[in-house]
Amino acid sequence: MNHIVIIGFMGSGKTRVGKRLAKDLNLPFIDVDRIITKKFNMSVKEVFERFGEPFYRALETLAIKNLIEDKERKVISLGAGLPAQEQNQKYLKELGTVIYLKGSYTVLKKRLEGSNNPLIEGSDQEDKIKKLLKQRDPVYARFADIQVETGVKPFEGLIEEIEEKLAAYTKK
């Protein structure tokens, strides 16, 4: 099944872009983080605190395995850490066409101000963002079929660029 898969760092706009693409393409939208938080009736932060990050990562893996089996085409937003987990990487291409919303450190830092994400909480938030971005950016880029810069142009322009690149990519 050729789903449309949105990846990117936290704050890159995966959910917003995913929902809009789904609407424009008349496809269902799935947010993997939302699947997990709904199932446990907890926030991502609460799941991390209660069960730990490895447990959360295992739930992400289970969710994408199930989505690979799902024959109905969808737009899927993946959690920012999911592609960085080695056990998930073999599934990324199986899921479908991967779109990487690449954000600069400056854009992401601004969008993440006041975030309660457990991976970047604390007084050294800037250092944590830089470190995670340095680790994850090459992974995202390696698995992306399409890459767009987020936070540079207005939202409508970003959506237009993605839809044009997606149309060109699917014609290949």
Disulfide bonds with the S-S distance in Angstrom:
none
